[in-house]
Amino acid sequence: VQLQASGGGLVQTGGSLRLSCAASGRTFSDYAMGWFREAPGKAREFVGRIYWSSGMTYYEDSMKGRFTISRDNAKNTVYLQMNSLKPEDTAVYYCAAAPTGGPTYDYWGQGTQVTVSS
């Protein structure tokens, strides 16, 4: 199983970015896909998740409204659309896969850096 995260970069405050997570190596229809982030000096933080089969999403409260997770079944890819970005959103963003939609993420991508300048 491989998860390849991409789409990070440098953006100004108020800007937008869309991160992608390309999944390969098995069928993910019974998985939940999560997004996490880790800022310098801080613990890894849950952003949200999407259940691959239903498309149902769940977000950390502080992420609601600005972040949107979606998936493209044909491309086996999950997206994280981030709008109205703030400097405090600066972090390495990771995607991860949880079998059967449970709480444990067995597979992780390599992370992609997002930097929001003030």
Residue frames as a rotation matrix with the C-alpha (Angstrom) as fourth column:
VAL 1
0.581 0.814 0.000 0.00
0.814 -0.581 0.000 0.00
0.000 0.000 -1.000 0.00
GLN 2
-0.635 -0.772 0.023 1.27
0.772 -0.635 0.024 3.43
-0.004 0.033 0.999 -0.92
LEU 3
0.643 0.732 -0.223 -0.09
0.725 -0.676 -0.128 6.86
-0.245 -0.080 -0.966 -0.16
GLN 4
-0.461 -0.801 0.381 1.45
0.883 -0.456 0.110 9.74
0.086 0.387 0.918 -2.06
ALA 5
0.495 0.603 -0.626 0.63
0.675 -0.720 -0.161 13.21
-0.548 -0.343 -0.763 -0.78
SER 6
-0.574 -0.647 0.502 1.25
0.819 -0.473 0.326 16.24
0.026 0.598 0.801 -2.95
GLY 7
0.238 0.706 0.667 0.13
0.723 -0.587 0.364 19.80
0.649 0.396 -0.650 -3.59
GLY 8
0.526 -0.085 -0.846 1.81
0.727 -0.472 0.499 21.63
-0.442 -0.878 -0.186 -0.76
GLY 9
-0.065 -0.600 0.797 3.63
0.810 -0.498 -0.309 24.89
0.582 0.626 0.518 -1.21
LEU 10
-0.774 -0.249 -0.583 3.95
0.539 -0.742 -0.399 28.51
-0.333 -0.623 0.708 -0.16
VAL 11
-0.088 0.817 0.569 0.80
0.756 -0.317 0.573 30.64
0.648 0.481 -0.590 -0.11
GLN 12
-0.813 -0.151 0.563 -0.11
-0.135 -0.891 -0.433 34.02
0.567 -0.428 0.704 1.29
THR 13
-0.817 0.562 -0.126 -2.58
0.205 0.080 -0.975 34.52
-0.538 -0.823 -0.181 4.12
GLY 14
-0.050 0.912 -0.407 -6.10
-0.542 -0.367 -0.756 34.20
-0.839 0.182 0.512 2.78
GLY 15
-0.360 -0.178 -0.916 -5.04
-0.924 0.201 0.324 31.99
0.127 0.963 -0.237 -0.11
SER 16
0.676 0.640 0.365 -6.05
-0.637 0.757 -0.147 28.45
-0.370 -0.133 0.919 -1.00
LEU 17
-0.575 -0.756 -0.313 -4.36
-0.818 0.526 0.232 25.15
-0.011 0.389 -0.921 -1.68
ARG 18
0.703 0.710 -0.037 -5.61
-0.710 0.704 0.014 21.74
0.036 0.017 0.999 -2.66
LEU 19
-0.418 -0.818 0.394 -3.67
-0.828 0.522 0.206 18.75
-0.374 -0.240 -0.896 -1.43
SER 20
0.451 0.498 -0.741 -3.93
-0.755 0.655 -0.019 15.37
0.476 0.568 0.671 -3.08
CYS 21
-0.249 -0.486 0.838 -3.36
-0.751 0.643 0.150 11.87
-0.611 -0.592 -0.525 -1.72
ALA 22
0.178 0.228 -0.957 -3.00
-0.869 0.492 -0.044 9.19
0.461 0.840 0.285 -4.36
ALA 23
0.102 -0.037 0.994 -3.62
-0.747 0.657 0.101 5.71
-0.657 -0.753 0.039 -2.97
SER 24
0.236 -0.065 -0.970 -2.41
-0.812 0.534 -0.234 2.49
0.533 0.843 0.073 -4.54
GLY 25
-0.741 -0.671 -0.016 -1.73
-0.592 0.665 -0.454 -1.14
0.316 -0.327 -0.891 -3.74
ARG 26
-0.836 0.547 -0.044 -5.20
0.521 0.766 -0.377 -2.35
-0.173 -0.338 -0.925 -2.79
THR 27
-0.186 0.870 0.457 -8.89
0.449 -0.338 0.827 -1.53
0.874 0.359 -0.328 -2.90
PHE 28
-0.966 -0.254 -0.037 -9.78
0.166 -0.509 -0.845 1.19
0.196 -0.822 0.534 -0.43
SER 29
-0.325 0.920 0.218 -13.56
-0.112 -0.267 0.957 1.03
0.939 0.287 0.190 -0.66
ASP 30
0.563 0.554 -0.613 -13.83
0.508 0.353 0.786 -0.18
0.651 -0.754 -0.083 2.94
TYR 31
-0.385 -0.802 -0.457 -11.32
0.905 -0.231 -0.356 2.35
0.180 -0.551 0.815 4.30
ALA 32
0.897 0.379 -0.226 -11.54
0.413 -0.903 0.123 5.76
-0.158 -0.204 -0.966 5.85
MET 33
0.020 -0.888 0.460 -8.92
0.836 -0.237 -0.495 8.23
0.549 0.394 0.737 4.66
GLY 34
0.716 0.217 -0.664 -7.69
0.638 -0.590 0.495 10.84
-0.284 -0.777 -0.561 7.08
TRP 35
0.275 -0.653 0.706 -5.75
0.312 -0.634 -0.708 14.06
0.909 0.415 0.030 6.89
PHE 36
0.661 -0.212 -0.720 -3.44
0.714 -0.117 0.690 15.16
-0.231 -0.970 0.074 9.68
ARG 37
0.584 -0.569 0.579 -0.97
0.057 -0.682 -0.729 17.96
0.810 0.458 -0.366 10.13
GLU 38
0.528 -0.523 -0.669 2.12
0.839 0.201 0.505 18.55
-0.130 -0.828 0.545 12.19
ALA 39
0.840 -0.237 0.487 3.45
-0.090 -0.948 -0.307 22.02
0.534 0.214 -0.818 12.86
PRO 40
-0.144 -0.984 -0.100 7.00
0.094 0.087 -0.992 22.63
0.985 -0.153 0.080 14.15
GLY 41
-0.888 -0.344 0.304 7.21
-0.258 -0.175 -0.950 21.89
0.381 -0.922 0.066 17.85
LYS 42
-0.202 0.898 0.391 3.63
-0.955 -0.092 -0.281 20.66
-0.216 -0.431 0.876 18.04
ALA 43
-0.526 0.108 0.844 1.95
-0.052 0.986 -0.158 17.27
-0.849 -0.127 -0.513 18.17
ARG 44
-0.963 0.248 0.102 0.33
0.156 0.208 0.966 15.80
0.219 0.946 -0.239 15.10
GLU 45
-0.605 0.781 -0.155 -3.21
-0.387 -0.458 -0.800 17.14
-0.695 -0.424 0.580 14.75
PHE 46
-0.462 0.565 0.684 -6.26
0.754 0.656 -0.034 15.51
-0.468 0.500 -0.729 13.20
VAL 47
-0.924 0.171 -0.343 -7.78
-0.314 -0.850 0.423 17.54
-0.219 0.499 0.839 10.37
GLY 48
0.110 0.993 -0.052 -10.59
-0.880 0.073 -0.470 15.33
-0.462 0.097 0.881 9.11
ARG 49
-0.786 -0.317 0.531 -11.50
-0.081 0.904 0.419 12.09
-0.613 0.286 -0.736 7.40
ILE 50
-0.077 0.763 -0.642 -13.63
-0.995 -0.102 -0.001 10.74
-0.066 0.639 0.767 4.61
TYR 51
-0.073 0.152 0.986 -15.23
-0.163 0.973 -0.162 7.32
-0.984 -0.172 -0.046 4.34
TRP 52
-0.847 -0.459 -0.267 -14.29
-0.281 -0.038 0.959 6.08
-0.450 0.888 -0.096 0.92
SER 53
-0.761 0.553 0.338 -17.45
0.648 0.662 0.376 4.16
-0.016 0.505 -0.863 0.12
SER 54
0.201 0.956 -0.212 -20.04
0.953 -0.241 -0.183 6.69
-0.226 -0.165 -0.960 1.29
GLY 55
-0.195 -0.343 0.919 -18.13
0.566 -0.805 -0.180 9.95
0.801 0.485 0.351 0.91
MET 56
0.851 0.513 -0.113 -19.21
0.363 -0.419 0.832 10.94
0.380 -0.749 -0.543 4.40
THR 57
-0.134 -0.919 0.369 -16.80
0.251 -0.392 -0.885 13.40
0.959 -0.026 0.284 6.00
TYR 58
0.807 0.244 -0.539 -15.90
0.578 -0.135 0.805 14.36
0.123 -0.960 -0.250 9.53
TYR 59
0.141 -0.745 0.652 -13.78
0.216 -0.619 -0.755 17.31
0.966 0.247 0.073 10.58
GLU 60
-0.482 -0.366 -0.796 -12.02
0.876 -0.170 -0.452 18.54
0.030 -0.915 0.402 13.65
ASP 61
0.448 0.817 -0.363 -14.15
0.823 -0.536 -0.190 21.42
-0.350 -0.214 -0.912 14.93
SER 62
0.166 -0.451 -0.877 -11.49
0.047 -0.885 0.463 24.06
-0.985 -0.118 -0.126 14.30
MET 63
-0.837 -0.524 0.157 -11.18
0.129 0.088 0.988 22.96
-0.531 0.847 -0.006 10.67
LYS 64
-0.106 0.885 0.454 -14.85
0.895 0.284 -0.344 23.14
-0.433 0.370 -0.822 9.78
GLY 65
0.725 0.540 -0.427 -15.80
0.295 -0.804 -0.517 25.72
-0.623 0.249 -0.742 7.22
ARG 66
0.391 -0.654 -0.647 -12.36
-0.771 -0.617 0.157 26.31
-0.502 0.438 -0.746 5.74
PHE 67
-0.716 -0.698 0.003 -11.25
-0.620 0.638 0.456 22.76
-0.320 0.325 -0.890 4.93
THR 68
0.490 0.867 -0.088 -13.08
-0.795 0.403 -0.454 20.30
-0.358 0.292 0.887 2.69
ILE 69
-0.624 -0.633 0.459 -12.20
-0.407 0.764 0.501 16.66
-0.667 0.126 -0.734 2.06
SER 70
0.541 0.752 -0.377 -13.36
-0.753 0.233 -0.616 14.87
-0.375 0.617 0.692 -1.07
ARG 71
-0.315 -0.665 0.677 -12.43
-0.146 0.739 0.658 11.82
-0.938 0.108 -0.330 -3.10
ASP 72
0.159 0.250 -0.955 -12.28
-0.985 -0.030 -0.172 10.70
-0.071 0.968 0.241 -6.70
ASN 73
0.509 0.108 0.854 -12.98
-0.319 0.945 0.070 6.99
-0.800 -0.308 0.515 -6.91
ALA 74
0.992 -0.087 0.086 -11.79
0.112 0.366 -0.924 6.68
0.049 0.926 0.373 -10.49
LYS 75
0.399 -0.895 0.200 -8.41
-0.356 -0.352 -0.865 8.17
0.845 0.274 -0.460 -9.61
ASN 76
0.488 -0.161 -0.858 -8.15
0.712 0.643 0.284 6.53
0.506 -0.749 0.428 -6.18
THR 77
-0.622 -0.714 0.321 -7.32
0.484 -0.673 -0.560 9.96
0.616 -0.193 0.764 -4.84
VAL 78
0.393 0.650 -0.651 -8.44
0.920 -0.280 0.276 11.93
-0.003 -0.707 -0.707 -1.82
TYR 79
-0.195 -0.390 0.900 -8.27
0.471 -0.842 -0.263 15.72
0.860 0.372 0.348 -1.68
LEU 80
0.034 0.191 -0.981 -8.00
0.927 -0.372 -0.040 18.34
-0.372 -0.908 -0.190 1.01
GLN 81
0.046 0.079 0.996 -9.19
0.610 -0.792 0.034 21.74
0.791 0.606 -0.085 -0.15
MET 82
-0.115 -0.191 -0.975 -7.95
0.941 -0.336 -0.045 24.47
-0.319 -0.922 0.218 2.15
ASN 83
0.168 0.276 0.946 -9.33
0.615 -0.780 0.118 28.00
0.770 0.562 -0.301 1.92
SER 84
0.746 0.129 0.653 -8.76
-0.264 -0.844 0.468 31.25
0.612 -0.521 -0.595 3.82
LEU 85
0.403 -0.662 -0.631 -5.39
0.706 0.665 -0.246 29.97
0.582 -0.346 0.735 4.96
LYS 86
0.931 -0.111 0.348 -3.73
-0.310 -0.742 0.594 31.46
0.192 -0.661 -0.726 8.00
PRO 87
0.014 -1.000 -0.005 -0.10
-0.786 -0.008 -0.619 31.40
0.618 0.013 -0.786 9.15
GLU 88
-0.240 -0.070 0.968 -1.10
-0.864 0.471 -0.180 28.97
-0.443 -0.879 -0.174 11.90
ASP 89
0.855 0.508 0.105 -2.05
-0.379 0.749 -0.544 26.47
-0.355 0.425 0.833 9.19
THR 90
0.236 -0.863 -0.447 1.64
-0.852 0.038 -0.523 26.13
0.468 0.504 -0.726 8.37
ALA 91
0.228 -0.117 0.967 2.54
-0.624 0.744 0.237 22.47
-0.747 -0.658 0.096 8.86
VAL 92
-0.871 -0.320 -0.372 3.43
-0.487 0.649 0.584 19.23
0.055 0.690 -0.721 7.17
TYR 93
0.120 0.987 0.110 0.19
-0.941 0.149 -0.305 17.63
-0.317 -0.067 0.946 6.05
TYR 94
-0.903 -0.409 0.131 -0.16
-0.378 0.902 0.208 13.85
-0.204 0.138 -0.969 5.97
CYS 95
0.177 0.927 -0.330 -2.77
-0.911 0.281 0.301 11.53
0.372 0.247 0.895 4.57
ALA 96
-0.823 -0.379 0.423 -3.45
-0.534 0.769 -0.351 8.17
-0.192 -0.515 -0.836 6.15
ALA 97
-0.213 0.729 -0.650 -5.67
-0.576 0.443 0.686 5.13
0.789 0.521 0.326 5.64
ALA 98
-0.572 0.143 0.807 -7.76
-0.748 0.311 -0.586 3.40
-0.335 -0.939 -0.071 8.31
PRO 99
-0.905 0.210 -0.369 -9.00
-0.038 0.826 0.563 -0.14
0.423 0.524 -0.740 7.51
THR 100
-0.352 0.882 -0.314 -12.73
0.828 0.449 0.335 -0.70
0.437 -0.142 -0.888 7.81
GLY 101
0.125 0.421 0.898 -13.13
0.094 -0.906 0.412 2.94
0.988 0.032 -0.153 8.79
GLY 102
0.578 0.089 -0.811 -11.88
0.766 0.281 0.578 2.30
0.279 -0.956 0.094 12.29
PRO 103
0.985 -0.119 -0.126 -9.93
-0.044 -0.877 0.479 4.68
-0.167 -0.466 -0.869 14.50
THR 104
0.270 -0.954 0.128 -6.48
0.076 0.154 0.985 3.29
-0.960 -0.256 0.114 13.71
TYR 105
0.810 -0.086 -0.580 -4.55
-0.570 -0.346 -0.745 4.44
-0.137 0.934 -0.329 10.67
ASP 106
0.677 -0.515 0.527 -2.36
0.313 0.848 0.427 1.66
-0.666 -0.124 0.735 9.35
TYR 107
0.043 -0.622 0.782 -0.86
0.999 0.041 -0.022 3.42
-0.018 0.782 0.623 6.35
TRP 108
0.506 0.022 -0.862 0.65
0.269 -0.954 0.133 6.88
-0.820 -0.299 -0.489 6.10
GLY 109
0.794 -0.284 0.538 1.87
0.478 -0.257 -0.840 9.05
0.377 0.924 -0.068 3.26
GLN 110
-0.077 -0.984 -0.160 5.14
0.949 -0.023 -0.315 10.93
0.306 -0.176 0.936 3.35
GLY 111
0.232 0.244 -0.942 3.69
0.666 -0.746 -0.029 14.38
-0.709 -0.620 -0.336 4.03
THR 112
-0.029 -0.213 0.977 3.63
0.855 -0.512 -0.086 17.59
0.518 0.832 0.197 2.08
GLN 113
-0.607 -0.347 -0.715 4.73
0.719 -0.622 -0.309 20.98
-0.338 -0.702 0.627 3.42
VAL 114
0.351 0.696 0.627 2.27
0.756 -0.605 0.248 23.85
0.552 0.387 -0.739 3.53
THR 115
-0.572 -0.555 -0.604 3.64
0.782 -0.591 -0.198 27.28
-0.246 -0.586 0.772 4.42
VAL 116
0.482 0.772 0.415 1.35
0.809 -0.574 0.129 30.27
0.338 0.273 -0.901 4.84
SER 117
-0.633 -0.772 0.056 3.10
0.718 -0.612 -0.333 33.62
0.291 -0.170 0.941 4.85
SER 118
0.137 0.675 -0.725 1.74
0.855 -0.450 -0.257 36.59
-0.500 -0.584 -0.639 6.77
